[in-house]
Structure formats: C-alpha cells, structure tokens
Amino acid sequence: MNYYGCSTFFMHTHQTPFGPITHSHPFKGAHSHTTSAYVTISLLTKALFFTTFTAFAAIFLCIIGKLTVTIHLLHTLKHLQHIFLRGPPLAIEPF
C-alpha cells in the first residue's frame, strides 16, 4: 500500500541517457538515481501493474460467475414452477 500511495501522489520525471523516466516516491528537491535503482523502480512498477490487473480480473470473473449462476438458477426455477401445478378437475357428465 505504501508503494501504491507513493506512486500515486509523488510522481516526477528524470531525464536519463535511457530517455525520460517517470516514477514516484516521496522526495523533495533535486536528486538522482543509480542504474540499479531505475531497474528496481521499473520492476516494482511492473509488479504493481500486474497485481492490480490480476486483482481486478479476478474480481470481475467472480462477479460474472455469480451472475451467471444466479441467472441460470432463476431460469431453472421459472421452468420448475409449472411442475407442481394441478391439472384441471375431471368433469363427469351424466348420460
């Protein structure tokens, strides 16, 4: 949660020989990073994206699964309601 909060509120860009790198962490003022720090930042960002995407996908699939079961159950109950109906009474007419 700490990394997620930092990446949301403290975004800034560094100009590097690799090109501009935008990342975030709580630090004010001019500063720089080593190459290994940029690699670590990249890995953490990718891990955060992957876990967030996986969590949202899992929640979405769970909701769709429950919705499908509910719709199937309602459809089944709609057809079962006619099983327990009684037929019309038999009318015997005199000769």
N, C-alpha and C positions, 0 to 999 in steps of 0.2 A: 504494500500500500504506500509505503514511503517513496519508493521509486516512481510509482504511478503519480502520486501527488507532485513530486518534484518535476516530472516530465510534463505535467500539465501547467504548472504555474511559473516555472523559471526557464522558459525557452530562450535561447540565443544562438547566434551563428558565429563560427570561426572560419576564417579564410586560411586554408592549408594548401600545401603543394598538391594534395589529392583533390582539391576542389573545396567548395564551401561545405561545411558540416554543421548541420543544425541539430542541437541537442539541448538538454536542460538539466540543471542542477542548481541548488541554492548557493550561488556565489556572486557577490557584487564586486565590481571593479574589473580591471584588465587582468587576464590570466591566460595560461596556455596549457596544453596537454601533451603528453608524450604519445608516440605512435601506438604503444600498447594500451594507453588509456582510450584512444579513439577506437581501437578494436574492441575493447571491453564495452564501451558505450554502444557500439554497433550490435554486439551480441545481446546486451541487455534489452535494447530496443526491439530486436527481432524476437527475443523470448517473450517480452511483454505483448507484442502484437499477436504472436502465436497463441499464447494462453488466453488472451482476451477473445480472439476469434473462436478458439475451441470452446470456451465457456458459452459464448453467445450461440454457437451452433448446437451445443448440447441442450441448452435451454429451449431453443427453437424446435429441435427434434422431439424433445419431451412434450412440449405443448401440442405439436402436431399429432404425436402418438396418442395422447389423451383425448384430443378432439376426435380423432378417427375412431377410437374405441367408443366414445360417447355417441357419435353419430351411428355407428354400427348397432349399438345397444338400443338406441331409440328406434331404429329401423326394424330390429328384431321384435321389440315389444309391440310395435304397431301391427305387425303381422300376427303376433300371438294373441292379441285381444279378441280376435274372431274365433279362436278355438273353443272358448268356453261359453259361447252363445248357445242358447237352447233353440231348437228348431220350432216351427210353428205347431200349435196344438192340432191333433188329428180330429177332423170333423167327420163324424159318422152320420150319414143321412139315412133316415128311415126309408124302407121300400115302399 
